[in-house]
């Protein structure tokens, strides 16, 4: 193999590692998967379901730092979470806000697609959402995007 072929092969591998689907294949073949961005999750210290959501995110491969605070109102105000979308915890990841019990795969999709939004939200605490599991009891819910003006759109339906 000549020098030009080696450089081309290295560039191709580097490009593939930047593509999520390709990096998953590489990881399955025994290579290292690129690290997911860190998540900072703000939650009330007494909220158990928030801790379960943090564990869900960790199982999905995110490094999560939980920050206990009794003043979630200030956190939501700081990160621009509209009142109708509020839930029990607020997280930030790679410049996006994640409000409530958003599934990790939706967070990964958002990070991959990078929509022009502030973030994702699951308002309330729907049964069956990550951190709100109750056996086989599930209620349908929507994961919404929201922008700075508070405009929402459906990102996924569960």
SULKABEL-V298649 format. One line per field, one symbol per residue. phi: phi as a letter, one per 20 degrees, with the letter a starting at -180 (. if undefined). psi: psi as a letter, one per 40 degrees, with the letter a starting at -180 (. if undefined). Layout:
# SULKABEL-V298649
phi->???
psi->???
This chain:
# SULKABEL-V298649
phi->.egffffffffffffffeegffffffffeoeeegffffdddebffeeffffffgfgfffeoeecdedebedfgffffgemefgfefcdbcccblnddcdneffgfffffgffelfecfrdbdfmbffnfgndfcmefbcfbdedebdfenfdbfebcd
psi->hiddddddddddddddeehdddddddddeeihhiiiiihhhhihdehddddddddddddeeihhhhhhhegdddddddefhideeiaeihihhfeihhhafhiddddddddddfigidaiihiaghheihefhgbehiiiiihiiiadeehiihdih.
